[in-house]
Amino acid sequence: MVSALTNLPDGKCPTLALVHPTPEEKLAQFRANGVEWRGALSLETYLRREEVLANQEQTKEGGITYWALVDTAAEKRVVLCACESYRKKALVARNGKVEETISHGIGSVFCPPAMRGKGYAQRMMQEVGKALRTWQTGDQESLFSVLYSDIGKGFYSRLGWEPFNSAHIAVPARTAKKLPTDSLPTARPLYEKDLAELCRIDEALIRKSLGSRSAKSKTAVALIPDINTIQWHHAREDFVGNVLHGKAPEIKGAIVGSEEGKRVWCYWTRMWYNNDPNASESNTLHILRLVIEEQGGSSWEGHGAQNPSNGSSNTSKHTAAVAALLLVAQEEARKWKMAELQAWNPNSAMVFAAQMLDPEAEVVNRDKESIASLKWNLPHEHPVADSIDWIGCEKYGWC
């Protein structure tokens, strides 16, 4: 159908419009982008996964919205470019108060190969940016939206989604160094039944932490890592685990300590990209969220302009606890055929703990893939990344 099209308009054509695709158009778009994005799955299995993910608590009943750019003057409507947006609960600290807002995460931006080079992605994102300001927000305007760019920092920045620092530290699933575990605290595994209460506590800690920052001149924002958000990631993991290994992983994270207010915990998710179930290359266990209760829950303060590895290992008394968590994660990575485990925008405790497991581990500042980008919808004079702190910019916010 696409190859037969002639005289396609360019991206500035006034008859182009943003619409919600029909079920048939949406399926055709998934078939097109699945060729590039299906990872370890067959195309048909990828389509089933997307259907499952669209019916989670996070996404059902309008939690996910599909967008498409079409030419309203065309004799036969054809999707020129498409994407999705995910409704997300968020907090903003500014002007002495903390306010809750609806934010949106944009994902699956895809222009079929035959449609590229005509400015359709740029036009669609301009229209999506405008639409999301009031989409599903009731009587208020959404303050910001986010996306994670896999095409570098330039394209989306020109459209308003400015890049924030996007760093990570990685540890191989198998390392030669054995830590003396008797010097570390005990880490217990976390299961699905444990997560809802911990997410509730985490949200309360974030609200409290932002409250203490609200009088500062710099605005701070945070996507809320609630249970629906975490379970969406785990639904993705469970689906692929069942396809590749005939079962879903049961251990979803780990925790150190039992006294409320002094615990340290993290959640993770496994992402398979290698379609050989017995191979680990390219597969990654991602730390979704690290919580240190004594630090107000914030595992990473600010947008990461400072390299957290520039301090002394004595500056973080939580390093041993995080190292204990990473040992559990490392064992899970080995068990589920992961090549490495990775933590986004690590704080000093995470960096030092990772280097305990692997002395060669370094903080990597990404400049091409998974670039955390934020569009601030209110007027501003300075670059957004200089005037706003994105608190907890970890993997849980990815979509």
Secondary structure as UniProt FT lines:
FT   TURN            3..4
FT   TURN            11..12
FT   TURN            14..15
FT   STRAND          16..19
FT   HELIX           23..37
FT   TURN            39..40
FT   HELIX           43..53
FT   TURN            54..55
FT   TURN            57..63
FT   STRAND          64..71
FT   TURN            72..73
FT   STRAND          81..94
FT   TURN            95..96
FT   STRAND          97..110
FT   HELIX           113..115
FT   TURN            116..117
FT   HELIX           120..132
FT   TURN            133..136
FT   TURN            138..139
FT   STRAND          144..149
FT   HELIX           154..158
FT   TURN            159..160
FT   STRAND          162..163
FT   STRAND          167..172
FT   HELIX           181..183
FT   STRAND          187..190
FT   HELIX           192..213
FT   TURN            214..215
FT   STRAND          219..223
FT   HELIX           227..245
FT   STRAND          253..256
FT   TURN            260..261
FT   STRAND          264..271
FT   TURN            277..278
FT   TURN            281..282
FT   STRAND          284..292
FT   HELIX           293..295
FT   TURN            296..297
FT   HELIX           308..310
FT   HELIX           313..315
FT   TURN            317..318
FT   HELIX           319..335
FT   TURN            336..337
FT   STRAND          340..344
FT   HELIX           348..357
FT   TURN            359..360
FT   STRAND          363..365
FT   STRAND          371..376
FT   HELIX           384..387
FT   STRAND          388..390
FT   TURN            391..392
FT   HELIX           395..397
//
